[in-house]
Amino acid sequence: MKLVVNGKTQNTEENSLSVMELIKMNNVKMPDMVTVRLNKKFVDKSKYSETYLSENDKIDFLYFMGGGSRKKGIAV
């Protein structure tokens, strides 16, 4: 099956692959912190194991990081 993962083509011999299996297959760091977007739609974390991929799906592994702001060298 041909997939596009984070903008790169990835081929797998698997015919049936869940989002969770793809996460494991790609050795995603901090899998409990990753957010998955499948064909421009976000997948609920509780559905990773039951959401199956199809030929030419586009998957993005995203991490949302919080942060603060700085004003003239002073951390707020």
C-alpha positions in Angstrom: 0.0 0.0 0.0 1.3 3.5 -0.9 0.9 6.2 1.8 2.2 9.7 2.1 3.5 10.2 5.7 4.6 13.6 6.7 5.0 14.6 3.1 7.1 11.5 2.1 5.9 8.5 0.1 6.0 5.3 2.1 5.2 1.9 0.7 4.2 -1.0 2.8 3.4 -4.6 2.0 0.5 -4.5 4.5 -3.0 -4.4 2.9 -4.7 -3.5 6.1 -3.0 -1.1 8.5 -4.5 1.0 11.4 -3.2 4.4 12.4 -1.8 2.8 15.6 0.1 0.2 13.6 1.5 3.0 11.4 2.6 4.9 14.5 4.5 1.8 15.7 5.9 1.0 12.3 7.3 4.5 12.0 8.8 4.4 15.6 7.0 7.6 16.4 8.6 9.3 19.4 6.2 10.0 22.3 3.2 8.2 20.7 1.0 9.2 23.5 1.7 12.8 22.7 1.2 12.6 18.9 -1.8 14.0 17.1 -2.7 12.4 13.8 -4.2 14.1 10.8 -5.6 11.8 8.1 -6.4 13.4 4.8 -6.6 16.8 6.5 -8.9 15.6 9.2 -7.9 15.0 12.8 -8.3 11.4 14.2 -9.5 11.1 17.8 -6.8 9.3 19.8 -9.3 6.8 21.0 -9.9 5.7 17.4 -6.2 5.1 16.4 -6.5 1.3 16.6 -9.8 1.1 14.7 -9.1 3.7 12.0 -7.7 1.9 9.0 -5.7 3.4 6.1 -6.3 3.2 2.4 -4.1 3.5 -0.7 -2.8 7.0 -1.2 -3.9 8.3 2.2 -2.0 11.3 3.6 -1.0 11.1 7.2 0.7 13.7 9.3 2.1 13.1 12.8 1.9 16.4 14.7 3.0 17.6 18.1 1.4 20.7 19.6 3.8 22.5 21.9 2.8 25.2 24.3 5.0 28.2 24.9 5.2 31.6 26.3 6.1 35.0 25.1 9.1 37.1 25.6 9.3 40.9 25.8 12.7 42.4 25.5 14.5 39.5 27.1 12.0 39.1 30.0 10.2 35.8 30.2 6.5 36.3 31.0 
